[in-house]
Amino acid sequence: MDTVATLDRRDSGAAAALAARAAARARIDDDKMMLKAAADLTRDLNAARPAIYWSDMLASAAIGYAALIAAIVAPSLGWSIAAGVVAALALYRAESFIHELTHIKHSAVPRFRLGWNLLVGIPLLTPSFMYEGVHNLHHARTRYGTSEDPEYLPLALMKWWTLPAFILISALAPVALLFRYAVLTPLSAVIPALRRTVVARFSGLQINPSFRRRPPEGEARALWHRLEAGASVYAIASIALTATGVIPLKAFLIFLAVTSGLAVTNQVRTLVAHLWENEGEAMTVTAQYLDSVNVPPPALLPMLWAPVGLRYHALHHLLPGLPYHALGTAHRRITAALDVESVYHKGSYSGLPFLAARLAKSTIRRR
């Protein structure tokens, strides 16, 4: 569902130069040499490796749920917080595989989508249909950075208060998802007008509040209904069991706190996944690359806040079909092969603090 409220997009004189730079960036021609090199150097890396997918996802989920239990039964507040942090980071990594589900061929990793939904998607109330059919639009050549992109807002061109609002709203995501599945799903099953609203506005992990999702068709519709029903039963049962005391209130609140921390971590990552400097123009692949961000080694913290290949987000926009476990190798090959003056090198940054400060400065100028 929408993770941010409508944010102020009005221009100001102080941001005229930034807007002009954004427009120029959108008109950048494709660097055909870079695109060809990226494709040629990675042809042998395109196969997803099921053993890596399964072992990584299962280990992340196991660590996350074990740490969640530890946070609930911990003898002191300090130990509970420490275990909760581990739980949030591990479950965040497990949940991040929803991104891979939108790109890999499901036959390449058999039954992975089913396993992920049962172990992660439904328990965290983010079943895969909330990303499949949405995220692929973000990669569409004519949609990226436009009003039709569900995952883009020109944050660098907005008012300063949009950034804290962007983060704070994400902290409420667990409660919003509970309401969506425990209340809106059953009500929308008998109220057609509400159902249309639920499908259009509250069925996607998107940040663009103006985006409206189209109803699913065919196999996607059948899968959506099964997953939504499962998530609804899970949400209703969780609330009912907590209300009747079967699940202790403390345990339920700790679960909400952990999933809120997970959502905030993802929202912070989203803030620095792009430069957010485009305001509506269609962009070339190279322009999309330059508006996106790689945070490669030697930085270590991106392993936690940008897991499952998300630290190579700019490279992912060049090669969206490349599995996450191949992105590091691909980045090293391309970096070594291309001249230091290549556009490719301009997509890499030192880390989150620099990127967050850059974005904050651009918004502060709009006072």
NORJO-V884363 format. One record per pair of residues at least 4 apart in sequence whose ideal C-beta (glycine too) atoms are under 8 Angstrom apart, sorted by the first residue. I is the first residue (numbers start at 0). J is the second residue. Records with the same first field share a line. If there is no record, write none. Layout:
I->J / J
//
This chain:
0->129 / 175 / 176 / 179 / 200 / 201 / 202 / 203 / 204 / 205
1->200 / 201 / 203 / 205 / 206 / 208
2->168 / 169 / 172 / 204 / 205 / 206 / 262 / 266
3->152 / 164 / 165 / 168 / 169 / 206 / 208
4->164 / 168 / 208
5->208 / 209
6->152 / 154 / 157 / 158 / 161 / 164 / 165 / 208
7->157 / 158 / 160 / 161
8->153 / 156 / 157 / 278
9->158
10->14 / 15 / 18 / 156
11->15 / 365
13->364 / 365 / 366
14->18 / 156 / 361 / 364 / 365
15->19
16->20
17->21 / 155 / 156 / 276 / 361 / 364
18->22 / 156 / 278
19->23
20->24 / 276
21->25 / 153 / 155 / 156 / 276 / 277 / 278
22->26 / 278 / 280
23->27
24->276 / 277 / 282 / 286 / 289 / 290
25->144 / 277 / 280 / 281 / 282 / 286
26->280 / 286
27->282 / 283 / 285 / 286 / 289
28->283 / 285
29->34 / 283 / 284 / 285
30->34 / 285 / 341 / 342 / 343
31->35
32->36 / 341
33->37 / 285 / 317 / 337 / 341 / 342 / 343
34->38 / 284 / 285 / 317
35->39
36->40 / 333 / 336 / 337 / 343
37->41 / 314 / 317 / 318 / 329 / 333 / 343
38->42 / 318
40->329 / 332 / 333 / 336
41->45 / 318 / 321 / 325 / 329 / 332 / 333
44->321 / 322 / 325 / 328 / 329
45->320 / 321 / 322 / 325
46->107 / 322
47->52 / 103 / 104 / 107 / 108 / 322 / 324
48->52 / 322 / 324
49->53 / 107 / 108 / 109 / 111
50->54
51->55 / 324
52->56 / 96 / 99 / 103 / 108 / 111 / 322 / 324
53->57 / 108 / 111 / 114
54->58
55->59 / 92 / 96 / 307 / 324
56->60 / 93 / 96 / 111 / 114 / 115 / 118 / 119
57->61 / 118
58->62
59->63 / 89 / 90 / 92 / 93
60->64 / 89 / 90 / 93 / 118 / 119
61->65
62->66 / 85 / 89
63->67 / 85 / 86 / 87 / 88 / 89 / 90 / 92 / 93
64->68 / 86 / 90
65->69
66->70 / 82 / 83 / 85 / 86 / 89
67->71 / 82 / 83 / 86 / 90 / 253 / 254 / 257
68->72
69->73 / 78 / 82 / 85 / 86
70->79 / 80 / 82 / 83 / 86 / 253 / 257
71->79 / 247 / 249 / 250 / 253 / 254
73->78 / 79 / 81 / 82
74->78
75->79
76->80
77->81
78->82
79->83 / 253
80->84
81->85
82->86
83->87 / 253 / 256 / 257 / 260
84->88 / 260
85->89
86->90 / 257
87->91 / 257 / 258 / 260 / 261 / 264
88->92 / 264 / 303
89->93
90->94 / 119 / 123 / 257 / 258 / 261
91->95 / 261 / 264 / 265 / 306
92->306 / 307
93->118 / 119
94->119 / 120 / 123 / 125 / 261 / 265
95->99 / 265 / 306 / 307 / 309
96->100 / 115 / 119 / 307
97->101 / 115 / 119 / 120 / 125 / 127 / 129 / 130 / 204
98->102 / 130 / 134 / 307 / 308 / 309 / 323
99->103 / 307 / 308 / 322 / 323
100->105 / 111 / 112 / 115 / 127 / 130 / 131
101->127 / 130 / 131 / 134 / 135
102->319 / 320 / 322
103->107 / 108 / 111 / 322
105->109 / 111 / 112
110->114
111->115
112->116 / 127
113->117
114->118
115->119 / 120 / 127
116->120 / 121 / 126 / 127 / 226 / 229
117->121
118->122
119->123 / 125
120->125 / 126 / 127 / 226 / 230
121->126 / 226 / 229 / 230 / 233
122->233
123->258 / 261
124->173 / 176 / 177 / 179 / 180 / 230 / 233 / 234
125->129 / 130 / 176 / 204
126->226 / 227 / 229 / 230
127->131 / 226
128->132 / 202 / 215 / 219 / 222 / 223 / 226 / 227
129->133 / 202 / 203 / 204
130->134 / 203 / 204
131->135 / 219
132->136 / 203 / 212 / 215 / 219
133->137 / 149 / 150 / 203 / 204 / 205 / 212
134->138 / 149 / 150 / 204
135->139
136->142 / 147 / 148 / 149 / 150
137->142 / 143 / 148 / 149 / 150 / 151
138->143 / 316 / 319
139->143 / 148
140->281 / 284
141->145 / 281
142->147 / 148 / 281
143->148 / 151 / 277 / 281 / 282 / 287 / 316
144->148 / 151 / 153 / 277 / 278 / 279 / 280 / 281 / 282 / 287 / 290
145->151 / 279 / 280 / 281
146->207 / 209 / 210 / 279
147->210
148->207 / 210
149->203 / 205 / 206 / 207 / 210 / 212
150->205 / 206 / 207
151->206 / 207 / 273 / 275 / 277
152->157 / 206 / 207 / 275
153->157 / 275 / 276 / 277 / 278 / 279
154->161 / 162 / 165 / 270 / 275 / 358 / 362
155->274 / 275 / 276 / 358 / 361 / 362
156->275 / 276 / 278 / 361 / 365
157->161 / 362 / 365
158->362 / 365 / 366
159->359 / 362 / 363 / 365 / 366
160->164
161->165 / 362
162->166 / 270 / 358 / 359 / 362
163->167
164->168
165->169 / 206 / 266 / 270
166->170 / 263 / 266 / 267 / 270
167->171
168->172
169->262 / 263 / 265 / 266
170->259 / 262 / 263
171->175 / 259
172->176 / 258 / 259 / 262
173->177 / 254 / 255 / 258 / 259 / 262
174->178 / 255
175->179
176->180 / 234
177->181 / 234 / 237 / 238
178->182 / 183
179->183 / 184 / 197 / 201
180->184 / 227 / 230 / 231 / 233 / 234 / 235
181->185 / 231 / 234 / 235 / 237 / 238
182->186
183->187 / 193 / 197 / 201
184->188 / 197 / 227 / 228 / 230 / 231 / 234
185->189 / 231 / 235
186->190 / 193
187->193 / 194 / 196 / 197
188->194
190->194
191->195
192->196
193->197
194->198
195->199 / 214
196->200 / 201
197->201 / 202
198->202 / 212 / 214 / 215
199->211 / 212 / 213
200->211 / 212
202->212 / 223
203->210 / 212
205->210 / 212
206->269
214->220
215->219 / 220 / 223
216->220
217->221
218->222
219->223
220->224
221->225
222->226
223->227
224->228
225->229
226->230
227->231
228->232
229->233
230->234
231->235
232->236
233->237
234->238
235->239
236->240
237->241 / 246 / 251
238->242
239->243
240->245 / 246
241->245 / 246 / 247 / 248 / 251
246->250 / 251
247->251
248->252
249->253
250->254
251->255
252->256
253->257
254->258
255->259
256->260
257->261
258->262
259->263
260->264
261->265
262->266
263->267
264->268 / 304
265->269
266->270
267->271 / 304 / 351 / 355
268->272 / 304 / 305 / 309
270->354 / 355 / 358
271->292 / 294 / 351 / 354 / 355 / 358
272->291 / 292 / 305 / 309 / 312
273->290 / 291 / 292 / 312
274->289 / 290 / 291 / 292 / 357 / 358
275->290 / 358
276->290 / 361
277->282 / 286 / 290
282->286 / 287 / 290
283->287
284->288 / 316 / 317
285->289 / 342
286->290
287->291 / 316
288->313 / 316 / 317 / 342 / 343 / 346
289->313 / 342 / 345 / 346
291->312 / 313 / 315 / 316 / 346
292->312 / 313 / 346 / 348 / 354
293->310 / 311 / 312 / 313 / 314 / 330 / 346 / 347 / 348
294->298 / 301 / 305 / 310 / 347 / 348 / 349 / 350 / 351 / 354
295->310 / 311 / 327 / 330 / 334 / 347
296->327
298->310 / 349 / 350
300->304 / 350 / 351
301->305 / 309 / 310 / 350 / 351
302->306 / 310
304->351
305->309 / 310 / 312
306->310
307->323
308->315 / 322 / 323 / 324 / 326
309->315 / 323
311->315 / 326 / 327 / 329 / 330
312->316
313->317 / 346 / 347
314->318 / 321 / 326 / 329 / 330 / 333 / 346
315->319 / 321 / 326
318->329
321->325 / 326 / 329
322->326
325->329
326->330
327->331
328->332
329->333
330->334
331->335
332->336
333->337 / 343
334->343 / 344
337->341 / 343 / 344
339->344
340->344
342->346
348->353 / 354
349->353
350->354
351->355
352->356
353->357
354->358
355->359
356->360
357->361
358->362
359->363
360->364
361->365
//
